[in-house]
């Protein structure tokens, strides 16, 4: 067995502070804490993503089925005074061809 002295290399112990954030060096409670903070960060990123994209993608905000718009106006009531006067129309319906209507 041959023994070498390493004193001439002036080796020191590595500072533990350099590896405290390394996941391989963490124990289970610290890993749980780290994953919890990652889940919180993911939630905030998801919320911010919608706010950041809305100004650029208008089509994402449109209601293509019209359900939201119908719910907004379902309880609207307009008085008859605010409505324009109704017009009567006369329609001429020949046996063949399109009907022609004239407002009177």
N, C-alpha and C positions, 0 to 999 in steps of 0.2 A: 504494500500500500504506500503510495507516494502522497505526501501532503504538501500543498503549496500555501504559502502565506499570501493573503490578499490585502494585507495592510498597505502595501505600496500603491494600490489602486485608489485608496481613500474613499471607499464606498460608504454611503450613509443610507439609513432607512428612508424609503420614499415617504413623502408627506401623505398622510391619510386623507387630508382635505381635498386632494386632487381626485379622489375616487369616490367621494361620498354621494355624488349624483349618478354614479354608474349603477344601472339596474342589476347587474350581476353581483354587486357587492351589498345590496340591500337585503334586510331580513323581511319576513312576511308582513309584519305590521306596517313597515315603511312602504312596502310594495302595495298594500291595500290603500294606504293614504295616497300614494302616487296615482293609482288607477282611479280613485274617487275624484281627484283633481282633474284628471284627464276627461272623465265623464262630464264634469261641470263645464270644462272648457269646450267640449264638443257641443253641449247644449247651447251655450252662448254663441258659438260659431253658427249653428243652424239658425238661430233667431236673427242674427245679423245678416246672414246670407239673403234672406227674403227682403230685408230692408235695402240692401245694397243692389239687388237685382231689379227691384220694382221700377226704378226710373228708366231702365234700359229696355225692359221687356214688357211692353204694355199688354201684349196678348195674354200674358199670364194672369192679368187682373180681370179680363173680360169674362162675362158670364155667358157662355155660348148657349146654354139652355134657356136662359131668361128667367129662371126660378127666383134668383135673388131680386131681380127688378120687379117681378110680379109680387113678391112679398112686401117690397117697399111701398108699392102703390095700391095694395089691396084695400087699405082702409082710407084712402083719399076720398073725400067727398067734395064735389064742386056744386055750388048753388046754380040754379037755373038762370039767375041774373048774370052770372059770369060767362055763360055759354053763348056762342054767337047765335043769331036767329036762324032757325032752320029754313032751308030752301025747299021748295017743291020742285021735283023734276018730272019732265014728261019724257017717256021713252017710246020710241017707235020700233016695234019688233016685227020686221018683215018675216015672211015664212022662210026665206033663205037668206043667209048672210048675217052679219053682226047687227046688234041693236044699236041705235043711236039715241042718246039721251041729251036733253037740253035743260039747263037750270033756268027756272023762271023766278 
